[in-house]
Structures are given as structure tokens and as C-alpha cells.
Amino acid sequence: MRKLAILLLLFSFGFSWAQEQTSPLVNKKNEFRVDVLQALAYGKISVSYERFFEGSFSVGVNGNFSNSARIEDDYNNGFRNNIPRYEINPYVRYALSKSKARYYFAEIFASANGGDFKEIVRENSGGNGFYTIKETQYNDFALGGSLGYKMYFKDAFALEVLVGFGSNLTNKEMSPDVISRVGINLGYRF
Amino acid sequence: MFNVMKKIVLLFLGLFVVSFSSCDTNDDDFYNTEYVRVNGLVTIETQASYAVGDKITVNCVVDRLVNELGQSTPLDIRKTTNNAPSLTFSYVLEKQNGSEWVPVSVPANQMEVSSGQLQNLGFYLATAPYDTVQDAYVFRAGLPLLSSGTYRLSYGYNSEETDVVELRSNSASDAITLLIYTTSNALNNSGFYTFTVN
């Protein structure tokens, strides 16, 4: 009885493995995604493309464009001194599970990002000084890492949850210290 | 596989901690506030002696143009604050009761306010509105001394500083709020004006 159980277990693993190897997803190398969390919570457009290779690696790029009224209000009312406007985030991913249909993954990403920055400066006019808010643009470059989980439905539609953080490196006086990659993405693989 | 995942998760957590431990403060401050130093804007109208029924009067006049410490040109407060309607500051009047100092609470109808507004909120909140004729923010109010004893007046209620008075402009939320650190006369090294009412 025990031998039978082990045999069934091995058989089921083998069947599952064979299923994964023959999954239609193996032949679908491209995927587009949209981040619904960022869109609903922050008014941010976040789209991604991912290219899958043989084995466990994939590469991709994510683009974010923000025009959030809430962030704009915080900026105008002095609760923050910058507004991130764009992020271009290329990434490399490694699947941590064997399954092609649902798996955990880790990624490292870079981020070219920029936006508006403001500071108070003292100026002179007509022999008198005054303080005024001066606005400029910033650009910065970040590196970071993420973890996520992805699952497919009907061998084409993807649901992905992602949590990641990176640190800006070159212009921290003006840019946000931390770049976050937190999202719930819906995608299509083809 | 489990070990690889564990290492990656730990690596990620490490990255996470490093990212946040190196944060500076440029995401969590009030970026519309400017701090300046201008001495001598608040005055206690001191008397040689006080009797019951006298008033302790505080006076504040802040011209539109003030001499900011460390700057070669006068500072235009109106232009900086986008015409803030008033400045506020706070002070406390206490009376000695044995070894304790007890706040003196004067009802609004007994305050003698000749310019601006004064509110009793446990401390006294003074508001100096902009006066177009004087081209200055002006406040003057007296508090009656209703019983004999030793009193002291200080400005540090809303501040950790003892030797400065903090004047804050009531600017619109999207304009610059000016925080003016100034001095008052008659304070001792601990930041108190102590006097006796006979």
C-alpha cells in the first residue's frame, strides 16, 4: 500500500512536470501588462512588457507616468518637495518555481526617473529681499530589487503581484530617496 | 530550491533595510516653511513695580520690511508670504504657588486688547493682523494682575527654545509660511520675565 502511494505520488509529479514542459505558455514569449493598483490608487499609468527566454530568466521594461491630483496637492501644500512624473524601469527576472502557470519570481531592476522639484530661495528686487518657491525638474537613476507572484488563466491571461524597492543614486537632494515597485498587474501573454 | 528562495528573500530584505536606512528627510518635512531670524520684534511693557489691578502688557510690531540676521537686504514679509493676513505667537503667564508655578487664566472679557486678538487656550495665543496704515503686523494686549504674588511670563509654550519667540505667518497653504525667530526684552537666561505684584 505504501509503495503504491509513493508510486502514485511520483506519477503525479511526473505528470505535473510533463504538463509544465508541454504548457502552451512555453511557446508564448511575450507579455504586456497594466498595473491596476497604481491606476486606481494613485492615478498612475503603469505598463510593462516582458520577454521570456528558455529556462527561468526573462527581461522586460516598465514605464510609469504619473499625474496624481493627491500628490499634486501634497506638493503644493508643502508636504513633499518633488513630484515623480516618469519612471522607465528595465528589469531582469528569475522564476523561483518550476511551474510555468504559477510561480514566484525575483527581479533586479534599474530605474531612470524624473519629475518636478521645488525649493525655497531668497531673491532680491528693488533693494529688498524675499523668499520664493523655485521649481525645477530632476532626473535620477536607481537600482533595486523586487519579489512577486504570477499566475496564468487560460494559458494567456496573467495576474501578477509585485513588491519591490530601489534607491535613487545620483540626485538625492532633489529626487525621492526610494523608488517603489508595488503593483497588481493584469496582462496578456502571446 | 527552498534554500535559494530563502537567500533571495533575505537579500531582498537586506536591500529593503538599506534603502530605508539611508533615507534623508526630503520626503517628510514642510517644504513651504522658511525659517528666519529677526531680533527685537516683541516687547514686554515692563514697569518698575506692579500693584494689584495693573496689567502686564505684551506688544508686537513687525514692519513689512525687517532686518533678517545674516542678510544684507531687508526681508519683505508681505511678498514672501503672499500677503499673509496675520502673524501669531504664544506666551504663558504663571503665578508662583509655593514651589509650583500655576498658569494664570484670564477670561476674555478681562483682557485689554488694543491691537490684534488674544485667545486663552491654556496658554495665550496672540494674533497680530496686518495693518495697512502702519504697513506692519501689530499686536498689543494687557492681562490684569488680580492678586499679589510672584509672576513670570515666558514664550516657550509651543517651543523647545527658551530665549526666542516664534512668530508664524498665517499663510495660505500653497504659499510660504514664514517662521520668524525673534527676541523679547526683559527675559532672564531661563527665558522668563519674573516680577512681583504688591
Interface residues (C-beta under 8 A of the other chain):
Chain A: N76 N77 G78 F79 R80 N81 N82 L96 S97 Y104 A106 K118 E119 I120 R122 N124 G127 N128 G129 F130 Y131 T132 I133 G144 G145 S146 L147 G164 F165 G166 S167 K172 E173 P176 D177 V178
Chain B: M1 V4 M5 I8 V9 L11 F12 L15 F16 V18 S19 F20 S22 C23 D24 N26 D27 D29 F30 Y31 N32 T33 E34 L65 E68 Q71 T73 P74 L75 D76 K79 T80 S173 D174 I176 T177 L178
